[in-house]
């Protein structure tokens, strides 16, 4: 079972809020540092103005602030919500104003990416304005999918009469239809109120500020996957508790002497804890600083004595697997396969932990057997599936390099601390 830790840490003279996921072995597998006083634009919804359209790129550049340009793909424009339209023509034109949501942060020298396909996340469902279908997570069993799909079709009109779609998440596996329906209604009401508000606001207005990353991430973690959520921030603790159904009056014990309650058990079995210890901070207990320092190093040691070298270039990330101190007395190819499989699992963890995105090339130890290569690639694919960010193993090249792509959403760990 995994733990989610939300804590404060001072790094390089700056205060950060660190939200990190730890696996069963208490190793950090995912982390997001947020500098105190700074908020990411990711997920925010603005009234943007079209600066200019570049048809040969099939794109436009949209401003969401006086000094903030963003990239916008014209393919997203089918269901755009305009607050100012220059003409009845469907094509986007300079000077027009529309609702856009930041879907990718600025990475390196590239501007943030915005879309007019708005998304509103709930715990059990997602409302979208781009995809107007009624969909159910493929990870649910066929009977449950069928029941939810029938329920949605019963409650919603035809697609042509609906200006949004619904995606039911894996978390809806055991929830009642009544609870699911209440959340969908709340998402719909929020969306309709937002559109109404936008019609009375001026260009560059931020119509919706995204939830803190830790809150959004907790919604994406599957029900029952977390053993514990622990934080040393009282305000965040109470917010987490409310998210998991704890009522306001439960934060203090009943009786003549009211005491603050620091621990709850959520209905799904997850323990919610507020940590307070003047002798040992939560960050020190989980070794947050040491884990972050390791995640920023070029060299990663494996248990077998082999190691990885992770190098970044402007275009891609290159990972090299080396035998290092490994002196196993085995047949060479068998040993290479074992090192490669260990490396594949660790590389998948490092991509997620360091939030490395874009093109990635991995140079594994040379394998001569096709069966061994296939076994390695299957191990790597399986490890990559644990990543919530879309990650694809493309293929192995003729030179023996394994190609991987990982979707760019947020800044990498290196960039976050740069």
C-alpha positions in Angstrom: 0.0 0.0 0.0 1.2 3.5 -0.8 1.5 6.7 1.2 0.9 10.3 0.1 3.0 12.9 2.1 2.4 16.6 2.0 5.0 18.6 3.9 7.1 21.8 4.0 10.8 21.9 3.2 13.4 24.6 2.7 15.6 24.0 -0.3 18.3 26.4 -1.6 16.9 29.2 0.6 13.4 28.8 -0.7 10.3 27.4 1.1 8.5 24.6 -0.8 5.4 22.6 -0.4 6.3 19.1 -1.3 3.6 16.5 -2.2 5.1 13.1 -2.8 3.9 9.5 -3.3 5.8 6.7 -1.6 5.5 3.1 -2.6 5.2 0.0 -0.4 9.0 0.0 0.2 8.8 3.7 1.3 10.6 4.9 -1.7 9.5 8.2 -3.3 8.0 7.4 -6.8 6.4 10.8 -7.6 6.9 14.3 -6.3 5.8 17.8 -7.1 7.6 20.8 -5.4 5.6 24.0 -5.3 7.4 27.2 -4.2 5.6 29.0 -1.5 3.8 32.1 -2.9 4.0 30.8 -6.5 1.1 29.0 -8.2 1.3 27.0 -11.4 -0.9 28.2 -14.3 -1.7 24.5 -15.1 -5.4 23.9 -15.1 -6.4 27.6 -14.9 -9.1 28.9 -17.2 -8.8 32.4 -18.7 -10.5 34.6 -21.2 -7.8 34.7 -23.8 -7.4 36.9 -26.9 -6.1 35.6 -30.3 -2.9 37.5 -31.1 -2.4 35.9 -34.5 -3.2 32.7 -36.4 -0.4 30.7 -38.1 -2.2 28.5 -40.6 0.9 26.6 -41.8 1.5 25.5 -38.2 -2.3 24.8 -37.8 -1.9 26.9 -34.6 -2.6 30.2 -33.1 -1.0 32.3 -30.4 -3.3 33.4 -27.6 -2.6 35.9 -24.8 -4.0 35.1 -21.4 -2.3 38.1 -19.8 -0.6 41.3 -21.0 2.8 39.5 -21.1 1.8 35.9 -21.3 1.7 34.3 -24.8 0.4 30.7 -25.2 0.4 28.1 -28.0 -3.0 26.9 -29.2 -3.7 24.1 -31.7 -6.5 24.9 -34.2 -7.6 21.3 -33.9 -9.0 22.2 -30.5 -11.3 24.9 -31.9 -14.4 22.8 -32.8 -16.3 23.4 -29.5 -14.6 26.7 -28.4 -16.7 29.0 -26.1 -16.3 32.6 -27.4 -16.9 35.6 -25.3 -16.2 37.9 -28.3 -16.6 36.6 -31.9 -15.6 38.9 -34.8 -17.7 37.2 -37.4 -20.0 34.2 -38.0 -17.2 32.3 -39.6 -16.0 29.2 -37.8 -12.3 30.0 -38.4 -10.4 31.6 -35.5 -9.4 35.2 -36.2 -7.1 37.7 -34.5 -8.9 39.8 -31.9 -11.4 37.2 -30.9 -11.8 36.2 -27.3 -12.5 32.8 -26.0 -12.2 30.5 -22.9 -9.0 28.6 -22.7 -7.5 26.2 -20.2 -3.7 25.8 -19.6 -3.0 22.1 -20.3 0.8 22.3 -20.3 3.2 24.5 -18.4 5.9 26.5 -20.0 8.8 24.0 -20.6 12.3 25.3 -21.3 12.0 28.0 -24.0 8.4 27.0 -25.0 5.3 28.9 -24.1 2.5 27.3 -22.1 -0.1 25.3 -24.1 -3.8 26.2 -23.9 -6.8 24.4 -25.2 -10.5 25.4 -25.6 -11.5 21.8 -24.6 -12.2 22.6 -20.9 -11.9 19.8 -18.3 -13.4 19.7 -14.8 -12.3 16.9 -12.5 -14.3 15.2 -9.9 -13.4 12.2 -7.7 -15.6 9.8 -9.8 -16.1 11.6 -13.0 -14.7 14.3 -15.4 -16.8 16.8 -17.4 -15.3 17.9 -20.7 -16.4 20.3 -23.4 -14.2 18.9 -26.1 -15.2 15.2 -26.1 -19.0 15.2 -25.9 -19.4 11.4 -25.6 -20.5 9.5 -22.5 -17.5 7.3 -21.6 -16.6 4.9 -18.8 -13.0 3.9 -17.8 -11.8 0.8 -19.6 -10.4 -0.5 -16.3 -13.8 -1.2 -14.9 -15.3 -4.7 -15.4 -17.7 -5.1 -18.3 -20.9 -5.4 -16.1 -20.1 -2.3 -14.2 -19.3 -0.4 -17.4 -22.5 -1.5 -18.9 -24.6 -0.4 -15.9 -22.9 3.0 -15.7 -23.2 3.6 -19.5 -27.0 2.8 -19.3 -27.4 5.1 -16.3 -25.7 8.0 -18.1 -27.7 7.5 -21.3 -30.9 7.5 -19.3 -30.1 10.8 -17.6 -28.7 12.8 -20.6 -30.2 13.9 -23.9 -28.8 13.1 -27.3 -25.2 14.1 -28.0 -26.3 16.9 -30.4 -28.2 18.6 -27.7 -25.4 18.4 -25.1 -22.5 20.9 -25.0 -20.3 18.6 -22.8 -19.3 15.0 -22.3 -18.8 12.9 -19.2 -15.9 10.4 -18.5 -16.5 8.1 -15.5 -13.2 7.3 -13.7 -11.9 4.0 -12.3 -12.6 5.4 -8.8 -16.4 4.9 -9.5 -15.8 1.1 -9.3 -17.7 0.7 -6.0 -19.6 4.0 -5.6 -23.4 4.1 -5.7 -25.2 5.6 -8.7 -26.7 8.2 -6.4 -23.3 9.5 -5.3 -22.0 9.4 -8.9 -25.0 11.4 -10.1 -24.6 14.0 -7.4 -21.0 14.6 -8.4 -21.9 14.8 -12.1 -24.7 17.3 -11.3 -22.3 19.4 -9.3 -19.7 19.4 -12.1 -22.4 20.4 -14.6 -23.6 23.3 -12.4 -20.0 24.5 -11.9 -19.4 24.5 -15.7 -22.6 26.3 -16.5 -21.9 29.0 -13.8 -18.4 29.4 -15.1 -19.7 30.1 -18.7 -22.3 32.5 -17.4 -19.6 34.4 -15.3 -17.3 34.6 -18.3 -19.9 36.3 -20.4 -19.7 39.3 -18.1 -15.9 39.4 -17.6 -13.1 41.2 -19.6 -10.2 39.8 -21.5 -7.3 38.2 -19.4 -9.7 37.4 -16.6 -8.9 34.2 -14.7 -12.3 32.6 -14.6 -11.2 29.5 -12.7 -8.1 28.9 -10.7 -7.1 25.2 -10.6 -7.0 23.3 -7.4 -3.7 22.8 -5.6 -1.7 20.0 -7.3 -1.9 17.7 -4.2 -5.7 17.9 -4.2 -6.0 17.2 -7.9 -3.6 14.3 -7.7 -5.5 12.7 -4.8 -8.6 12.6 -7.0 -6.6 10.7 -9.6 -5.3 8.0 -7.3 -7.4 4.8 -7.4 -9.7 4.1 -4.5 -8.1 1.8 -2.0 -4.6 2.3 -3.4 -3.5 4.6 -0.5 -2.8 3.3 3.0 -2.3 6.8 4.4 -2.3 10.5 3.6 -0.2 12.4 6.1 0.6 16.1 6.3 2.1 18.6 8.8 0.0 21.5 7.6 -3.3 21.7 9.6 -5.2 23.6 6.9 -4.2 21.0 4.3 -5.1 18.2 6.7 -8.6 19.5 7.2 -9.0 20.1 3.5 -8.0 16.5 2.8 -10.5 15.3 5.4 -13.3 17.2 3.8 -12.4 15.8 0.4 -12.8 12.3 2.0 -16.2 13.1 3.6 -15.2 14.2 7.1 -17.6 16.7 8.5 -16.6 20.0 10.1 -17.9 19.1 13.5 -15.7 16.0 13.6 -12.5 17.9 13.8 -13.0 18.2 17.6 -14.0 15.5 20.0 -17.3 15.7 21.8 -17.7 16.2 25.5 -17.0 18.9 28.0 -13.3 19.1 27.1 -13.1 19.5 23.4 -9.9 18.1 21.9 -8.6 18.4 18.3 -8.8 15.2 16.3 -5.6 14.5 14.3 -6.5 11.1 12.7 -9.5 9.8 10.7 -10.2 6.6 8.8 -11.9 7.4 5.4 -14.7 5.1 4.2 -12.4 3.5 1.6 -9.9 2.5 4.4 -7.3 5.3 3.9 -5.9 6.7 7.1 -5.8 10.5 7.2 -3.2 11.9 9.6 -2.0 15.2 10.9 1.7 14.9 11.9 3.1 17.1 14.7 6.4 16.3 16.4 8.8 19.0 17.5 11.7 16.5 17.7 11.4 15.0 14.2 9.8 16.8 11.2 7.6 14.9 8.7 10.1 15.8 6.0 13.0 14.2 8.0 10.9 11.2 8.8 10.4 10.4 5.1 13.8 11.7 4.1 12.3 14.1 1.6 15.5 16.2 1.2 17.7 13.2 0.6 15.3 11.7 -1.9 15.2 15.0 -3.8 18.9 15.3 -3.9 19.2 11.7 -5.3 16.6 12.5 -7.9 18.7 15.4 -9.2 21.9 13.4 -9.5 23.1 12.1 -12.9 24.1 8.7 -11.6 21.6 6.2 -10.1 22.9 3.0 -8.4 21.0 -0.2 -8.6 21.0 -3.0 -6.0 22.9 -5.3 -8.2 25.9 -2.9 -8.3 25.1 -1.7 -11.8 24.1 1.9 -12.4 22.2 4.3 -14.7 23.5 7.6 -16.2 20.7 10.0 -16.9 21.8 12.9 -19.2 19.6 15.7 -20.5 20.0 17.5 -23.9 17.8 20.2 -25.5 16.1 17.7 -27.7 15.8 14.5 -25.6 17.0 12.6 -22.5 19.5 9.8 -22.8 19.8 6.9 -20.2 22.7 4.6 -20.2 22.8 1.2 -18.3 26.3 0.2 -17.0 27.5 -2.9 -15.2 29.4 -0.8 -12.6 30.3 -2.9 -9.5 28.2 -5.9 -10.6 30.4 -9.0 -10.5 27.7 -11.8 -10.6 29.3 -15.1 -11.5 26.7 -16.0 -14.1 26.6 -16.6 -17.8 27.2 -13.2 -19.4 23.9 -12.9 -21.4 21.9 -14.1 -18.4 23.5 -11.5 -16.2 23.0 -8.8 -18.8 19.3 -9.7 -18.9 18.9 -9.5 -15.1 20.7 -6.1 -15.0 18.5 -4.8 -17.8 15.3 -5.9 -16.2 16.3 -4.3 -12.9 17.3 -1.2 -14.8 14.0 -1.1 -16.7 11.9 -1.0 -13.5 14.2 1.7 -12.0 14.1 3.8 -15.2 10.3 3.8 -15.2 10.4 5.0 -11.5 13.0 7.7 -12.4 11.0 9.1 -15.3 8.0 9.5 -13.1 10.0 10.8 -10.1 12.0 13.3 -12.1 9.0 14.1 -14.3 11.1 13.6 -17.4 9.1 14.1 -20.6 9.4 14.2 -24.3 11.7 11.8 -26.2 13.8 9.4 -24.2 16.5 7.0 -25.5 17.7 4.1 -23.3 20.9 2.2 -24.0 20.5 -1.2 -22.3 23.2 -3.8 -22.1 23.5 -5.6 -25.4 21.3 -8.8 -25.6 21.9 -11.3 -28.4 18.7 -13.3 -28.0 15.4 -12.1 -29.5 13.6 -13.9 -26.6 15.7 -12.0 -24.1 15.0 -8.7 -25.8 11.2 -9.4 -25.8 11.4 -10.3 -22.1 13.2 -7.0 -21.3 10.7 -4.9 -23.4 7.7 -6.6 -21.7 9.2 -5.9 -18.2 9.8 -2.2 -19.3 6.2 -1.8 -20.6 4.7 -3.3 -17.5 6.7 -0.8 -15.3 5.8 2.2 -17.5 2.1 1.4 -17.1 2.3 2.4 -13.4 2.9 6.0 -14.6 -0.3 8.3 -14.5 1.3 10.4 -17.2 0.8 8.8 -20.7 4.1 7.0 -21.4 4.7 4.9 -24.5 7.5 2.4 -25.3 7.9 2.9 -29.0 10.4 0.3 -30.1 14.0 -0.8 -30.1 16.1 0.7 -32.9 18.5 -1.3 -35.1 21.3 0.1 -32.9 19.7 -1.4 -29.8 18.4 1.8 -28.3 14.9 1.7 -26.8 12.7 4.7 -27.7 10.2 6.0 -25.1 7.9 9.1 -25.2 6.3 10.7 -22.1 3.7 13.4 -22.4 4.8 16.9 -21.4 2.5 18.3 -18.8 4.5 19.9 -16.0 8.1 21.1 -15.6 10.7 18.4 -14.8 12.2 18.3 -11.3 15.4 19.8 -12.6 13.5 22.8 -14.0 11.3 23.2 -10.9 14.5 23.8 -8.8 16.5 25.7 -11.4 
